[in-house]
Amino acid sequence: MTQKYDAIVIGGGHNGLINAAYLAKAGKKVLVLEKRYLVGGASVTEELYPGFKYTVFSYVVSLLRPDIVRDLQLPKHGLTILPLESTLTPLPNGDRLYRDGDHYRTMREIARHSPRDAEAYDEYSRNMYFMAKAVKYILGVVPADPTTLNPKDLAGLGGLARHFLGLGEDKLHLLARLMTMSAADFLEQWFESEPLKATMSASGIIGTYLGPRSPGTAYVLLHHYMGEIDGAFRAWGFAKGGTGGIADAIARSAESLGAEIRCNAGVSQVIVKNGKAAGVALENGDEIYADIVVSSLDPKWTFLKLVDSKDLPTDLVEDIKKFNVRGSSGKVNLALDGLPDLTCMPGPGRHLAGAISFSPSLDYMEQAYDDAKYGDFSKRPYVDCILPSVIDPDMAPPGKHVMSCFVQYAPYNLSEGEWTDEKREAFGDAVVNVLAEAMPNIKDLILHRQVLTPVDIEKTTGISEGNIFHGELSLSQLYFLRPAAGHAKYRTPIRSYYQCGSGTHPGGGIMGAPGQLAAMEILKEM
């Protein structure tokens, strides 16, 4: 049997494309297979209403690793990150909390709500910057397995211990709190203003089935704090052309390095012969062979659907079945006839080129979670929205706009039956009603509305339960436990079968580290 490809990568999401690009850069003959008509996975831009381009699922970027941008020369292939400099939190009384790139204006704004918080803000930012830099070390290393006596693993654990012991006693205590506390409890050690605490806590619940007072959400807050653009931590941006622009740039880079990408090519099964991956069978019945197969899909797909469980250890199968992928995030995309007008900051302005966060208090956020906790979508949800067309005018026709709303919470599993069209629209109405409290003209502007629940995300992208991180970023699912103990080094028990999706270390977001680190491990063995 003649091997046609050195490697087949299943899934054209950003991690799969990055993995393929690095393998191709090393001279390997690589084929990427994507089931949809376009690459990107959850990082896509689509024109679902004439002239209006929606960032359908993911919508902002911050975690994309700078070394990947450099290695793959992504700016040369069209990647442009536009700054998302401000966050506006409208309040029920018509007031607001507004933070932007002007440090002193931000401090004055915080001081309006709490002089004490303004004094603490810089110290908090310095500490989180330091912790982000410290934890960044983990993003670039393959997880060491503490259960083995392998010299490489022992050396890796030793290096990790030396790194963190070098932080000093105070920073170690801070790290311990971040790894174990809730976002709310952690922030309440620093601040007293409800809008500030609530808006900052939102970074701890994004993509999780947890509330701001749930233990473990402080780490998710830190995970998002590690976002950096051009070396600036906690920097968020919007990719020109939407997140689909990121995927397109990576795809062009991969193709320039020699990788082949096929869309409309869903994979139904990995071909395993004598305990070794030999290729894939497509949904249309075609078979393609390669020396190695890499899955960028989530762990449920990688281990439970693409291969036969008899080819895997029983304990791994059980661990993956228990791997927590509960979907909790929804998305509402709007085509607008003009700009929304905010009661708290009327008229057009730079504030519309940033994020607008509907997070007035911790109680508001926790009550939104309460609905989900008992199996219903949030009647008054947390909404984080941006106007992509204000940042990048090419996203909508002149004078028109698109709005991208990320929403917590929308449980994958409802307590009362399944998601119906009626429930989906009721969820969309709940989101628009929250927007209308601060934007009285929003309902009159809506030309088209797309409402996505986790069920819709799963149906479109294939991501299990629509979990945008491919699995919770909880302590029990991080580092050498992601996705399962003994299987965190991107390998699988099936020889020549690898994993590189967000369900592997170091986790989700448009980061690319899983795809990059997996490629490095694959190349060592090839």
N, C-alpha and C positions, 0 to 999 in steps of 0.2 A: 504494500500500500504506500503510495507516494504522499508525503506530507506537503500540502500546498502552502500552509502558513506556519510561521514560527509560533504565533500567538493569536488567539481569538479572544476579544474582549466583548463580553455580553453587557449591553446597555450603553447608550450614548449620552448618559448624564455627565456632569462635569468631571467626576472622579474617573469614570471610564475613559473619557477623552484624554485626560491628563495621563492616566496610566499608559494608554496607547501611544501618546506623544513621546513619553520617556523611553518606552520600548523601541519605538521607531528611531528615536535619536541615537540609540545604541546599535542601530543597524539591523534590527529585527524586522521581519516581514509580518505586519500586523493587520488584522481585520477587526473593525468595530461593527457590531450588529445592533441596530436600534429598531424596536418594533413600531415606533411612530413614524410619521412622515418627516419629522425634523428632529435634530439632536437637541440635547439640553436636559432631558428628564423634567425635573421641577424648575429648571432655570431656562424658561422659554418666553419668547415674546410672540404673540399671535394677534393678527388683525381679525377679530371676531365680529366687528361692526365696521362697515366701510369707512376707511380713513382713520380709525382709532386703533392704536396698538396697545394691547393689554400686556402688562407683566403678569401673566396668568397666575402663577403660584408664588415663587419667591420674587422679591421686588427690590431689596437693597443689598449692598455688598459691603463687607468690611473684613471678613475673615480670610479672603484669598491671600495665600502666602506670597510675600514679595519675591522669595527665591524662585517660585514657580513662574511668576510673571517674567522674571529676568531669564530663567533657563529656556523658556519656550518663546521668548521674544514676543509676548502677547501684544504690546503696543504696536509693533510692526504689523501685526495681523488684525488690527482694528480695535483693540481694547482701549477705551477711554473711560476713565472714572471721573464723574462729575461730583463735586462736593455736596454733601447733604449736611449743612452746617448748623441747622437750628432744630430745636424741639419746642413746640408750642403746646401747652396744656390748658385748654379752655376750662373754666370753672363754672359751676351752676349759677353763681351769683353775678356772672358777667365779667368777672375778673379773669386773670390768666397768669400762668407762669411761663416766661419766655426765656430760653437759653440759646445763645448763638455763639459764633466765633469771636465776638467781641467780649473778652474776658471781663472787663470792668462793667460793661452793661449787664452781663449775666450776674455778676456779683450784686449789683444794685437791685436787680430784679429779685434775686433770692432774698436780699435783705428786706425787701418790702413785706415779705411773708415771715421772715425770721432773721433778725440780725445775728443770732447765734449760728444759724445754718450757714450764713455767708462766711462767718469766721471759720467754720469747720470744713467748708467746701474744698478749699485748696489742699488741706491736709489729707482729706479723704482721697482726692484725686491723685496726690503724690503716692499714697500708700497703694492704691489700686494700680497705678502705673507700674510701681515696683513689683507688685505681685503678678501682674500680667507679663512683665519681662521675665520673672522667675519661672512661671509656669510655661512660658513659651518654649523652654527647653524640652518639655515633654512632647510638644507637637512635632519635634524633629527626630524622635528616637523610636525605634521598634520596641514594643513593650517586652521587658524581661519577665520570664516566667519564674516566680518565687518558689515553685514546687519542684524544680529540677536542680540537679547539681552540675549542670552543664557549665563549664568555665565561662562561656560567653554570657550566659544569663547571670551568673554570679558577678561578673565584671560589670554588667549593665546595672544590676541592682546596687553595686558598690558606687558606681558613678552617680546614680540617682540620689543615693544617700548623701554622698559628699556634696552634691549640688545643693540639696535642701538644708543640710546642716550648716552650709556656708552662708545661709541667709541671716543667721543670728537669731537669738532667742525671741525677740519681739516679733520679727517677721514670721517665724515658725508658728507662734501663737496665732497670728493673724491668719496664716494659711489654714491652720486647724479649724478656726472659726468659719472660714469661707467654705471649707469642705463639708461641714456638718450642719451649719445653721440654715434657717430660712432666710430668704432675701429680706423679709420685713424685719426680723429680729436683728439681722446684721446692720441694716440701714438705720434702725432706731438707736443703735449705739452711737450714731453720728449726728442724726438730724431729727428735727421735731415737726417741720412743716409737712402737712399731709400731701399736698400736690407734689412736692419734691420727692418724698419717700415713695409715693405710689408710682410716679413716672419712672423713677430709677429702678424700682422693683420689677417693672415690666420686663426688663432684660432677663430676669430670673425665671420667668414663666413661659417665655416664647417657646412654642413647640413641645411643652410638657403638659402632662395631665396632673398638674399640681397648682396650688394657689400660692400667693406670695408668702403665706405663713406656713407653708409646708417645708419641713427640714430637707436640705439638699438643694434648694433653689438658689442659695447664695453662690454655689459653684457655677450654676448656669449663668448667673449674673457675671461672674468672672470670665466664663467662657466667651461671652459676648464682648466683654471689655478688652479681650485680646485682639479684637479687630484692629488692623493697622493699615493705613494707606500712606505710602511714601515714608514709612518709619514713624508715623504719628499714631500712637495707640488711641483707642476709643474713637477712631475716625470712621464714620460711615459715609458711604457714597452711593451714587446711582450710576449704573453703567449706561453709557450712551447707547440707545437702542434697546434699553431694558436688559434684564438678566439674560435674555436670549443673545444679546450682544457679547456676553462673556463666553457662552457656549460656542457661538460662531467663531470667535477669535481663537479659542482652544482648538476647535475642529480644523480651522485653516492652518494653524501651526502644526497639528498632527499630520495633516495631508502634505504639507510642505516638507515634512521630515520622512515621508514615504508611507504613512499609514493609509489604509483604505477604509472608507466609511460607507456602510450600506444602511439606508433607511427602509422602512416597511419590511423589515426582516426580523420578525419576532422569533425567539428561540424557545422551543418547547422542551428540550431535554439536552443534557450533557451526555455525550457518548462515553461510557466507561468500559474499558476492556482490561481484564486482569488487574483490577485495582488502580488503573491509571486513566486519566482523562485523555481521550483521543480526538475529540472534536465535538461538534454539536449537531443536533437535528433541528431544522427550522419548522415553523408552524405549517409551511407549505409542503413539507415532506422532504425537502432537500437536506443532504448531509454535507458538512464541511469539516475537514480534518486539519488538525494542527498539533504541534508538539505540546503546547500548554493551552489551558482555557482559564480565563479570568472573569469572575462575575463581579460586576459593579452594582448588582441588585442588592436588596436588603437581605439580612440573614435568613428570614423565613423562606424567601425564594431560593437563595443560594443553596441551602441545605435541605429544605423540605419539599421543594417543588421541581428543581432542575435535576436532582439526582435521586436515585432509589435509596431509601433509608437503610436497606440491607448493606449498602456499601459504606455505612458510617457507624461509628461506635454508638451503642445504645445510649450511653450517658450524654453524648453530644446532642443526639436527637432530642432527648428530654430537655436539655438545657436550652436549646433553640426554641422548642415549643413554649418554654416559660419566659423567653426573652420578651421584655415588655415593649410593645410597639403601639400602645393605645393612642389612637389619633384624637387630637383635641382642638385642632386649629382649622378655622374656616377662612374663606377669602371672598370678598365682594369687590368686583371691578365695575366701575361706572364710566360711561361716556357722557360728558356734560356739554351743555349748550353755551357755557360760559364759566367764569370763575365763581366759586362759592364766596359768600361774604360772611366773615366771622363777626359775631357780636362783640367779642372781646378785643379784636383788632380789625376794625372795618376797612374795607377798600383793598386794592391790590398792594403788593409789597413783597419784600424778600422773605417774609415769614411764610409765604405760600410755596417757597422753594425748599422748605424743610419738612420735617415730620410733624404731624399733628396727632397728639396722644390724648385719647379720652381716658384719663386715669386720675380723677380728681382726689381720690383718697384710697388708703389701704382697705378700708371697709368696702368701698365700691368694688375694688378688685377682688376681694375675698368673696363678696356676695355673688359676683359673676361666676366664680369658681363653685360656689355652693350649688347653683343650678346644675352645673355639669356633674358635680359629685353625685347627685341623685338622678343622673341619667337624662338631663334635658339641656337644650342649648340655653345660653345666657340670655335672659330677657333684657338686661341692660349690660351688654358685653363690653369688655375692654377692646377698644379699636385703635389701631395705629395706622394712620393713613398718610399717603404722600400724593402729590399731583405731578406725576412724571412729565407731563407736557409743559409744566412751568420750568422744570429743570432742563428738559430736552424738547424743544418745540416740534421736532419731527415726529413726536408720538401722537399728535392729533392735528386735524386741519386747523388753519389759521382761525383764531378767535374761539376755538373749541378746546376742550380739555378732557383728560382721562384722570380718574382717581383710583388708586389702588389701596384697598382696605384689608389689613391683616386683622383677624378677629379671634379672640379667646372668649368663650369656649364653645366648641361645637363637637360633642362627643361622637365618636364613630358608632358606638352602640347606644341607642336610646332606650330608656327604660320602658317606654310605651311604643313598641313596634319599631318599624324601620323608617328610614328617611323617605318620605313621599314628596312629590312635587309641592304639595300644599305646605308641608313642614319646611321644606327648603325655602319657599317664598316667605314664610312667616319669619324664618331666621334672617333672611335678607331685609325684611321690613324692620326687624328689631335693630339691625345695624343702621339703616337709614334714619330711623327715629332718633337714635343716639346722635348721629351727625346733625340732624335738624335742630337739636337743642342748642347747638353752637353756631349752626349755619342755617338760618331761617329760610334762605332761598334755595336750599339744595334740592328739594323735591321737585321744584319747578324747572330745574336745570337738567334732570336726568333724561337722556335720550335712549339709553340702553343699559341693562343691568345683567351682570353675570354673577350668580351666587354658587359658590363651591363649598360643599361639605367634605369631611374626610372620605366619605364614600365616593364622592365625585373625583377626589384626588387619586384615590386608589384605582378607580375605574379607568382614569385617563393615563396615569403614569405607571401604574402597576405597583406603587409603593404600598406595602402592607398597612392596612388601616389608615392610609393617608398620613402616616407619621413623617413629618418633613425631615426629621433627624435619623430616620431608619431605626429608631429605638431611643428610649429615654436616656438623657444624660444624667443618670443617677449614680451614686457611689458604687452600687452593685453592678453597674454596666459601664465602667470606665477602665482604661488602661489594660491590664492583663486579663480583665474580665469581659472585654468587649470583642466579640459577642459572647464568648464563653471561655471559662478557665481552660488553659492549655491549647487554645485555638485562636490566639490574638495576634499571631505573627503573620497574618495574611495567607498562611497555608491552610490546607484542609487535610483530613486523613486520606483523601484520594490523591494519589501522586499526580503532579502536574495540573492540579485544580486549585486556583487561588481565589481570594476575595479582596475587593478593594473599594467597597462602598462605604457610605457614611455610618453603617452599622459596625464598622471596624474602628480601631484607634486612629486618630484622636476624636472622631465624632463628626457631627453634622454641621450644617451651614455651608455656604459656598467657600469652602476652605481649600480643598484639593489635596490636603496632606495625606489622606488615605490612599488616593490614587498614586501619589508620588512615592510614598514609603513602600507600598506594595510593589511598585515597579523596581525599586532598588533591591528588594528581597528576591524578586523573580530573576533579575539579572545576575545576582550572585550565583544562582543555581543553574542558569542557562549557560 
